Amino acid sequence: MRLSGFTRMGAMIGFFGAIAIMLISALQFDSDEVSRKDVILAEILFGIPIFTIVGAALGAGWDFFEKRNASRDE
């Protein structure tokens, strides 16, 4: 599957955003309720894929409207 530039950029932003949130979450949590391992595992299993897919979808939408506007301007 070949991704367009905007889709790839959106996926990268989503991926690195999820990594940043994972680091922030790993440093700020209630150790009486949950362990750091559980926070990181949940972020890896759910956060990173969801953020990456949403970022790619937003990038694909951006690419769609960018191409539509470019064809209209010609």
Distance bins in CASP14 RR format, pairs under 12 A and 6 or more apart:
PFRMAT RR
TARGET T0000
AUTHOR 0000-0000-0000
RMODE 2
METHOD distances of the structure
MODEL  1
1 7 0 0 0 0 1 0 0 0 0 0 0
1 8 0 0 0 0 0 1 0 0 0 0 0
1 11 0 0 0 0 0 1 0 0 0 0 0
1 56 0 0 0 0 0 1 0 0 0 0 0
1 60 0 0 0 0 0 1 0 0 0 0 0
2 8 0 0 0 0 1 0 0 0 0 0 0
3 9 0 0 0 0 1 0 0 0 0 0 0
3 10 0 0 0 0 1 0 0 0 0 0 0
3 11 1 0 0 1 0 0 0 0 0 0 0
3 12 0 0 0 0 0 1 0 0 0 0 0
3 52 0 0 0 0 0 1 0 0 0 0 0
3 55 0 0 0 0 0 1 0 0 0 0 0
3 56 1 0 0 1 0 0 0 0 0 0 0
3 57 0 0 0 0 0 1 0 0 0 0 0
3 59 0 0 0 0 1 0 0 0 0 0 0
3 60 0 0 0 0 1 0 0 0 0 0 0
3 63 0 0 0 0 1 0 0 0 0 0 0
4 10 0 0 0 0 0 1 0 0 0 0 0
4 11 0 0 0 0 0 1 0 0 0 0 0
4 56 0 0 0 0 1 0 0 0 0 0 0
4 59 1 0 0 1 0 0 0 0 0 0 0
4 60 1 0 0 1 0 0 0 0 0 0 0
4 61 0 0 0 0 1 0 0 0 0 0 0
4 62 0 0 0 0 1 0 0 0 0 0 0
4 63 1 0 1 0 0 0 0 0 0 0 0
4 64 0 0 0 0 1 0 0 0 0 0 0
4 66 0 0 0 0 1 0 0 0 0 0 0
4 67 0 0 0 0 1 0 0 0 0 0 0
5 11 0 0 0 0 1 0 0 0 0 0 0
5 12 0 0 0 0 1 0 0 0 0 0 0
5 13 0 0 0 0 0 1 0 0 0 0 0
5 56 0 0 0 0 0 1 0 0 0 0 0
5 59 0 0 0 0 1 0 0 0 0 0 0
5 60 0 0 0 0 1 0 0 0 0 0 0
5 61 0 0 0 0 0 1 0 0 0 0 0
5 62 0 0 0 0 1 0 0 0 0 0 0
5 63 1 0 0 1 0 0 0 0 0 0 0
5 66 0 0 0 0 1 0 0 0 0 0 0
5 67 0 0 0 0 0 1 0 0 0 0 0
6 12 0 0 0 0 0 1 0 0 0 0 0
6 13 0 0 0 0 0 1 0 0 0 0 0
6 55 0 0 0 0 0 1 0 0 0 0 0
6 56 0 0 0 0 1 0 0 0 0 0 0
6 57 0 0 0 0 0 1 0 0 0 0 0
6 58 0 0 0 0 1 0 0 0 0 0 0
6 59 1 0 1 0 0 0 0 0 0 0 0
6 60 1 0 0 1 0 0 0 0 0 0 0
6 61 1 0 0 1 0 0 0 0 0 0 0
6 62 1 0 1 0 0 0 0 0 0 0 0
6 63 1 1 0 0 0 0 0 0 0 0 0
6 64 0 0 0 0 1 0 0 0 0 0 0
6 65 0 0 0 0 1 0 0 0 0 0 0
6 66 1 0 0 1 0 0 0 0 0 0 0
6 67 0 0 0 0 1 0 0 0 0 0 0
7 13 0 0 0 0 0 1 0 0 0 0 0
7 14 0 0 0 0 0 1 0 0 0 0 0
7 52 0 0 0 0 0 1 0 0 0 0 0
7 53 0 0 0 0 0 1 0 0 0 0 0
7 54 0 0 0 0 0 1 0 0 0 0 0
7 55 0 0 0 0 1 0 0 0 0 0 0
7 56 1 0 1 0 0 0 0 0 0 0 0
7 57 0 0 0 0 1 0 0 0 0 0 0
7 58 0 0 0 0 1 0 0 0 0 0 0
7 59 1 0 1 0 0 0 0 0 0 0 0
7 60 1 0 1 0 0 0 0 0 0 0 0
7 61 0 0 0 0 1 0 0 0 0 0 0
7 62 0 0 0 0 1 0 0 0 0 0 0
7 63 1 0 1 0 0 0 0 0 0 0 0
7 64 0 0 0 0 1 0 0 0 0 0 0
7 66 0 0 0 0 0 1 0 0 0 0 0
7 67 0 0 0 0 0 1 0 0 0 0 0
8 14 0 0 0 0 0 1 0 0 0 0 0
8 15 0 0 0 0 0 1 0 0 0 0 0
8 52 0 0 0 0 0 1 0 0 0 0 0
8 55 0 0 0 0 0 1 0 0 0 0 0
8 56 1 0 0 1 0 0 0 0 0 0 0
8 58 0 0 0 0 0 1 0 0 0 0 0
8 59 0 0 0 0 1 0 0 0 0 0 0
8 60 0 0 0 0 1 0 0 0 0 0 0
8 62 0 0 0 0 0 1 0 0 0 0 0
8 63 0 0 0 0 1 0 0 0 0 0 0
9 15 0 0 0 0 0 1 0 0 0 0 0
9 16 0 0 0 0 0 1 0 0 0 0 0
9 52 0 0 0 0 0 1 0 0 0 0 0
9 55 0 0 0 0 1 0 0 0 0 0 0
9 56 0 0 0 0 1 0 0 0 0 0 0
9 58 0 0 0 0 1 0 0 0 0 0 0
9 59 1 0 0 1 0 0 0 0 0 0 0
9 60 0 0 0 0 0 1 0 0 0 0 0
9 61 0 0 0 0 0 1 0 0 0 0 0
9 62 0 0 0 0 1 0 0 0 0 0 0
9 63 0 0 0 0 1 0 0 0 0 0 0
9 66 0 0 0 0 0 1 0 0 0 0 0
10 16 0 0 0 0 1 0 0 0 0 0 0
10 17 0 0 0 0 0 1 0 0 0 0 0
10 18 0 0 0 0 0 1 0 0 0 0 0
10 51 0 0 0 0 1 0 0 0 0 0 0
10 52 0 0 0 0 1 0 0 0 0 0 0
10 53 0 0 0 0 0 1 0 0 0 0 0
10 54 0 0 0 0 1 0 0 0 0 0 0
10 55 1 0 1 0 0 0 0 0 0 0 0
10 56 1 0 1 0 0 0 0 0 0 0 0
10 57 0 0 0 0 1 0 0 0 0 0 0
10 58 1 0 0 1 0 0 0 0 0 0 0
10 59 1 0 1 0 0 0 0 0 0 0 0
10 60 0 0 0 0 1 0 0 0 0 0 0
10 61 0 0 0 0 1 0 0 0 0 0 0
10 62 1 0 0 1 0 0 0 0 0 0 0
10 63 0 0 0 0 1 0 0 0 0 0 0
11 17 0 0 0 0 0 1 0 0 0 0 0
11 18 0 0 0 0 0 1 0 0 0 0 0
11 48 0 0 0 0 0 1 0 0 0 0 0
11 49 0 0 0 0 0 1 0 0 0 0 0
11 50 0 0 0 0 0 1 0 0 0 0 0
11 51 0 0 0 0 1 0 0 0 0 0 0
11 52 1 0 1 0 0 0 0 0 0 0 0
11 53 1 0 0 1 0 0 0 0 0 0 0
11 54 0 0 0 0 1 0 0 0 0 0 0
11 55 1 0 1 0 0 0 0 0 0 0 0
11 56 1 1 0 0 0 0 0 0 0 0 0
11 57 0 0 0 0 1 0 0 0 0 0 0
11 58 0 0 0 0 1 0 0 0 0 0 0
11 59 1 0 0 1 0 0 0 0 0 0 0
11 60 0 0 0 0 1 0 0 0 0 0 0
11 62 0 0 0 0 0 1 0 0 0 0 0
11 63 0 0 0 0 0 1 0 0 0 0 0
12 18 0 0 0 0 0 1 0 0 0 0 0
12 19 0 0 0 0 0 1 0 0 0 0 0
12 51 0 0 0 0 0 1 0 0 0 0 0
12 52 0 0 0 0 1 0 0 0 0 0 0
12 55 0 0 0 0 1 0 0 0 0 0 0
12 56 0 0 0 0 1 0 0 0 0 0 0
12 58 0 0 0 0 0 1 0 0 0 0 0
12 59 0 0 0 0 0 1 0 0 0 0 0
13 19 0 0 0 0 0 1 0 0 0 0 0
13 20 0 0 0 0 0 1 0 0 0 0 0
13 51 0 0 0 0 1 0 0 0 0 0 0
13 52 0 0 0 0 1 0 0 0 0 0 0
13 54 0 0 0 0 1 0 0 0 0 0 0
13 55 1 0 0 1 0 0 0 0 0 0 0
13 56 0 0 0 0 1 0 0 0 0 0 0
13 57 0 0 0 0 0 1 0 0 0 0 0
13 58 0 0 0 0 1 0 0 0 0 0 0
13 59 0 0 0 0 1 0 0 0 0 0 0
13 62 0 0 0 0 0 1 0 0 0 0 0
14 20 0 0 0 0 1 0 0 0 0 0 0
14 21 0 0 0 0 1 0 0 0 0 0 0
14 22 0 0 0 0 0 1 0 0 0 0 0
14 47 0 0 0 0 1 0 0 0 0 0 0
14 48 0 0 0 0 1 0 0 0 0 0 0
14 49 0 0 0 0 0 1 0 0 0 0 0
14 50 0 0 0 0 1 0 0 0 0 0 0
14 51 1 0 1 0 0 0 0 0 0 0 0
14 52 1 0 1 0 0 0 0 0 0 0 0
14 53 0 0 0 0 1 0 0 0 0 0 0
14 54 1 0 0 1 0 0 0 0 0 0 0
14 55 1 0 1 0 0 0 0 0 0 0 0
14 56 1 0 0 1 0 0 0 0 0 0 0
14 57 0 0 0 0 0 1 0 0 0 0 0
14 58 0 0 0 0 1 0 0 0 0 0 0
14 59 0 0 0 0 1 0 0 0 0 0 0
15 21 0 0 0 0 0 1 0 0 0 0 0
15 22 0 0 0 0 0 1 0 0 0 0 0
15 43 0 0 0 0 0 1 0 0 0 0 0
15 44 0 0 0 0 0 1 0 0 0 0 0
15 47 0 0 0 0 0 1 0 0 0 0 0
15 48 1 0 0 1 0 0 0 0 0 0 0
15 49 0 0 0 0 1 0 0 0 0 0 0
15 50 0 0 0 0 0 1 0 0 0 0 0
15 51 1 0 0 1 0 0 0 0 0 0 0
15 52 1 0 1 0 0 0 0 0 0 0 0
15 53 0 0 0 0 0 1 0 0 0 0 0
15 54 0 0 0 0 0 1 0 0 0 0 0
15 55 0 0 0 0 1 0 0 0 0 0 0
15 56 0 0 0 0 1 0 0 0 0 0 0
16 22 0 0 0 0 0 1 0 0 0 0 0
16 23 0 0 0 0 0 1 0 0 0 0 0
16 48 0 0 0 0 1 0 0 0 0 0 0
16 51 0 0 0 0 1 0 0 0 0 0 0
16 52 0 0 0 0 1 0 0 0 0 0 0
16 55 0 0 0 0 0 1 0 0 0 0 0
17 23 0 0 0 0 1 0 0 0 0 0 0
17 24 0 0 0 0 1 0 0 0 0 0 0
17 25 0 0 0 0 0 1 0 0 0 0 0
17 43 0 0 0 0 0 1 0 0 0 0 0
17 47 0 0 0 0 1 0 0 0 0 0 0
17 48 0 0 0 0 1 0 0 0 0 0 0
17 50 0 0 0 0 0 1 0 0 0 0 0
17 51 1 0 0 1 0 0 0 0 0 0 0
17 52 0 0 0 0 1 0 0 0 0 0 0
17 54 0 0 0 0 0 1 0 0 0 0 0
17 55 0 0 0 0 1 0 0 0 0 0 0
18 24 0 0 0 0 0 1 0 0 0 0 0
18 25 0 0 0 0 0 1 0 0 0 0 0
18 40 0 0 0 0 0 1 0 0 0 0 0
18 42 0 0 0 0 0 1 0 0 0 0 0
18 43 1 0 0 1 0 0 0 0 0 0 0
18 44 0 0 0 0 1 0 0 0 0 0 0
18 45 0 0 0 0 0 1 0 0 0 0 0
18 46 0 0 0 0 1 0 0 0 0 0 0
18 47 1 0 1 0 0 0 0 0 0 0 0
18 48 1 0 1 0 0 0 0 0 0 0 0
18 49 0 0 0 0 1 0 0 0 0 0 0
18 50 1 0 0 1 0 0 0 0 0 0 0
18 51 1 1 0 0 0 0 0 0 0 0 0
18 52 1 0 0 1 0 0 0 0 0 0 0
18 53 0 0 0 0 0 1 0 0 0 0 0
18 54 0 0 0 0 1 0 0 0 0 0 0
18 55 0 0 0 0 1 0 0 0 0 0 0
19 25 0 0 0 0 0 1 0 0 0 0 0
19 26 0 0 0 0 0 1 0 0 0 0 0
19 40 0 0 0 0 0 1 0 0 0 0 0
19 43 0 0 0 0 1 0 0 0 0 0 0
19 44 0 0 0 0 1 0 0 0 0 0 0
19 47 0 0 0 0 1 0 0 0 0 0 0
19 48 1 0 0 1 0 0 0 0 0 0 0
19 51 0 0 0 0 1 0 0 0 0 0 0
19 52 0 0 0 0 0 1 0 0 0 0 0
20 26 0 0 0 0 0 1 0 0 0 0 0
20 27 0 0 0 0 0 1 0 0 0 0 0
20 43 0 0 0 0 0 1 0 0 0 0 0
20 47 0 0 0 0 0 1 0 0 0 0 0
20 48 0 0 0 0 0 1 0 0 0 0 0
20 51 0 0 0 0 1 0 0 0 0 0 0
21 27 0 0 0 0 0 1 0 0 0 0 0
21 28 0 0 0 0 0 1 0 0 0 0 0
21 39 0 0 0 0 0 1 0 0 0 0 0
21 40 0 0 0 0 0 1 0 0 0 0 0
21 42 0 0 0 0 0 1 0 0 0 0 0
21 43 1 0 0 1 0 0 0 0 0 0 0
21 44 0 0 0 0 0 1 0 0 0 0 0
21 46 0 0 0 0 0 1 0 0 0 0 0
21 47 1 0 0 1 0 0 0 0 0 0 0
21 48 0 0 0 0 1 0 0 0 0 0 0
21 50 0 0 0 0 0 1 0 0 0 0 0
21 51 1 0 0 1 0 0 0 0 0 0 0
22 28 0 0 0 0 0 1 0 0 0 0 0
22 29 0 0 0 0 0 1 0 0 0 0 0
22 36 0 0 0 0 0 1 0 0 0 0 0
22 39 0 0 0 0 1 0 0 0 0 0 0
22 40 1 0 0 1 0 0 0 0 0 0 0
22 41 0 0 0 0 0 1 0 0 0 0 0
22 42 0 0 0 0 1 0 0 0 0 0 0
22 43 1 0 1 0 0 0 0 0 0 0 0
22 44 1 0 0 1 0 0 0 0 0 0 0
22 45 0 0 0 0 0 1 0 0 0 0 0
22 46 0 0 0 0 0 1 0 0 0 0 0
22 47 1 0 0 1 0 0 0 0 0 0 0
22 48 1 0 0 1 0 0 0 0 0 0 0
22 51 0 0 0 0 1 0 0 0 0 0 0
23 29 0 0 0 0 0 1 0 0 0 0 0
23 36 0 0 0 0 0 1 0 0 0 0 0
23 39 0 0 0 0 0 1 0 0 0 0 0
23 40 0 0 0 0 1 0 0 0 0 0 0
23 43 0 0 0 0 1 0 0 0 0 0 0
23 48 0 0 0 0 0 1 0 0 0 0 0
24 39 0 0 0 0 0 1 0 0 0 0 0
24 40 0 0 0 0 0 1 0 0 0 0 0
24 43 0 0 0 0 1 0 0 0 0 0 0
25 34 0 0 0 0 0 1 0 0 0 0 0
25 36 0 0 0 0 1 0 0 0 0 0 0
25 38 0 0 0 0 0 1 0 0 0 0 0
25 39 1 0 1 0 0 0 0 0 0 0 0
25 40 1 0 0 1 0 0 0 0 0 0 0
25 41 0 0 0 0 0 1 0 0 0 0 0
25 42 0 0 0 0 1 0 0 0 0 0 0
25 43 1 0 0 1 0 0 0 0 0 0 0
25 44 0 0 0 0 0 1 0 0 0 0 0
25 46 0 0 0 0 0 1 0 0 0 0 0
25 47 0 0 0 0 1 0 0 0 0 0 0
25 48 0 0 0 0 0 1 0 0 0 0 0
26 34 0 0 0 0 0 1 0 0 0 0 0
26 35 0 0 0 0 0 1 0 0 0 0 0
26 36 1 0 1 0 0 0 0 0 0 0 0
26 37 0 0 0 0 1 0 0 0 0 0 0
26 38 0 0 0 0 0 1 0 0 0 0 0
26 39 1 0 1 0 0 0 0 0 0 0 0
26 40 1 0 1 0 0 0 0 0 0 0 0
26 41 0 0 0 0 0 1 0 0 0 0 0
26 42 0 0 0 0 0 1 0 0 0 0 0
26 43 1 0 0 1 0 0 0 0 0 0 0
26 44 0 0 0 0 0 1 0 0 0 0 0
27 36 0 0 0 0 1 0 0 0 0 0 0
27 39 0 0 0 0 1 0 0 0 0 0 0
27 40 0 0 0 0 0 1 0 0 0 0 0
28 34 0 0 0 0 0 1 0 0 0 0 0
28 36 0 0 0 0 0 1 0 0 0 0 0
28 39 0 0 0 0 1 0 0 0 0 0 0
29 35 0 0 0 0 1 0 0 0 0 0 0
29 36 1 0 0 1 0 0 0 0 0 0 0
29 37 0 0 0 0 0 1 0 0 0 0 0
29 38 0 0 0 0 1 0 0 0 0 0 0
29 39 1 0 1 0 0 0 0 0 0 0 0
29 40 0 0 0 0 1 0 0 0 0 0 0
29 42 0 0 0 0 0 1 0 0 0 0 0
29 43 0 0 0 0 0 1 0 0 0 0 0
30 36 0 0 0 0 0 1 0 0 0 0 0
30 38 0 0 0 0 0 1 0 0 0 0 0
30 39 0 0 0 0 1 0 0 0 0 0 0
31 37 0 0 0 0 0 1 0 0 0 0 0
31 38 0 0 0 0 0 1 0 0 0 0 0
31 39 0 0 0 0 1 0 0 0 0 0 0
33 39 0 0 0 0 0 1 0 0 0 0 0
34 40 0 0 0 0 0 1 0 0 0 0 0
34 41 0 0 0 0 0 1 0 0 0 0 0
34 42 0 0 0 0 1 0 0 0 0 0 0
34 43 0 0 0 0 0 1 0 0 0 0 0
35 41 0 0 0 0 1 0 0 0 0 0 0
35 42 0 0 0 0 0 1 0 0 0 0 0
36 42 0 0 0 0 0 1 0 0 0 0 0
36 43 0 0 0 0 0 1 0 0 0 0 0
37 43 0 0 0 0 0 1 0 0 0 0 0
37 44 0 0 0 0 0 1 0 0 0 0 0
38 44 0 0 0 0 0 1 0 0 0 0 0
38 45 0 0 0 0 0 1 0 0 0 0 0
38 46 0 0 0 0 0 1 0 0 0 0 0
39 45 0 0 0 0 0 1 0 0 0 0 0
39 46 0 0 0 0 0 1 0 0 0 0 0
39 47 0 0 0 0 0 1 0 0 0 0 0
40 46 0 0 0 0 0 1 0 0 0 0 0
40 47 0 0 0 0 0 1 0 0 0 0 0
40 48 0 0 0 0 0 1 0 0 0 0 0
41 47 0 0 0 0 0 1 0 0 0 0 0
41 48 0 0 0 0 0 1 0 0 0 0 0
42 48 0 0 0 0 0 1 0 0 0 0 0
42 49 0 0 0 0 0 1 0 0 0 0 0
42 50 0 0 0 0 0 1 0 0 0 0 0
43 49 0 0 0 0 0 1 0 0 0 0 0
43 50 0 0 0 0 1 0 0 0 0 0 0
43 51 0 0 0 0 1 0 0 0 0 0 0
44 50 0 0 0 0 0 1 0 0 0 0 0
44 51 0 0 0 0 0 1 0 0 0 0 0
44 52 0 0 0 0 0 1 0 0 0 0 0
46 52 0 0 0 0 0 1 0 0 0 0 0
46 53 0 0 0 0 0 1 0 0 0 0 0
47 53 0 0 0 0 1 0 0 0 0 0 0
47 54 0 0 0 0 1 0 0 0 0 0 0
47 55 0 0 0 0 0 1 0 0 0 0 0
48 54 0 0 0 0 0 1 0 0 0 0 0
48 55 0 0 0 0 0 1 0 0 0 0 0
49 55 0 0 0 0 0 1 0 0 0 0 0
49 56 0 0 0 0 0 1 0 0 0 0 0
50 56 0 0 0 0 0 1 0 0 0 0 0
50 57 0 0 0 0 0 1 0 0 0 0 0
51 57 0 0 0 0 0 1 0 0 0 0 0
51 58 0 0 0 0 0 1 0 0 0 0 0
52 58 0 0 0 0 0 1 0 0 0 0 0
52 59 0 0 0 0 0 1 0 0 0 0 0
53 59 0 0 0 0 0 1 0 0 0 0 0
53 60 0 0 0 0 0 1 0 0 0 0 0
54 60 0 0 0 0 0 1 0 0 0 0 0
54 61 0 0 0 0 0 1 0 0 0 0 0
55 61 0 0 0 0 1 0 0 0 0 0 0
55 62 0 0 0 0 1 0 0 0 0 0 0
55 63 0 0 0 0 0 1 0 0 0 0 0
56 62 0 0 0 0 0 1 0 0 0 0 0
56 63 0 0 0 0 0 1 0 0 0 0 0
57 63 0 0 0 0 0 1 0 0 0 0 0
57 64 0 0 0 0 0 1 0 0 0 0 0
58 64 0 0 0 0 0 1 0 0 0 0 0
58 65 0 0 0 0 0 1 0 0 0 0 0
59 65 0 0 0 0 1 0 0 0 0 0 0
59 66 0 0 0 0 1 0 0 0 0 0 0
59 67 0 0 0 0 0 1 0 0 0 0 0
60 66 0 0 0 0 0 1 0 0 0 0 0
60 67 0 0 0 0 0 1 0 0 0 0 0
61 67 0 0 0 0 1 0 0 0 0 0 0
61 68 0 0 0 0 1 0 0 0 0 0 0
61 69 0 0 0 0 0 1 0 0 0 0 0
62 68 0 0 0 0 0 1 0 0 0 0 0
62 69 0 0 0 0 0 1 0 0 0 0 0
63 69 0 0 0 0 0 1 0 0 0 0 0
63 70 0 0 0 0 0 1 0 0 0 0 0
64 70 0 0 0 0 0 1 0 0 0 0 0
64 71 0 0 0 0 0 1 0 0 0 0 0
65 71 0 0 0 0 0 1 0 0 0 0 0
65 72 0 0 0 0 0 1 0 0 0 0 0
66 72 0 0 0 0 0 1 0 0 0 0 0
66 73 0 0 0 0 0 1 0 0 0 0 0
67 73 0 0 0 0 0 1 0 0 0 0 0
67 74 0 0 0 0 0 1 0 0 0 0 0
68 74 0 0 0 0 0 1 0 0 0 0 0
END
